[in-house]
């Protein structure tokens, strides 16, 4: 079975005091997600990335997925956490 290389995208994890959890922002993808804990937010980010890259859920028909922004070029606030996220893989 051929192993395909999955892209890795940077994501900004930002604490939201009103939500009491983490908002996840992808600089390259016009979707956001969230989670009450950092672990849950990370899992949600992996799922979202899978939906966009594998299931081709897109915000508008003419939109195409851009190449990932280089990690050190991501603009984030001082209190943000920037992590690299790979799409979730489900085997079934």
Secondary structure, 3 states (H helix, E strand, C coil): CCCCCCCEEEEEEEEECCCCEEEEECCCCCCEEEECCHHHHHHHHHHHHHHHHCCCCCCCCCCCCCCCCCHHHCCCCCCCEEEEEECCCCCC
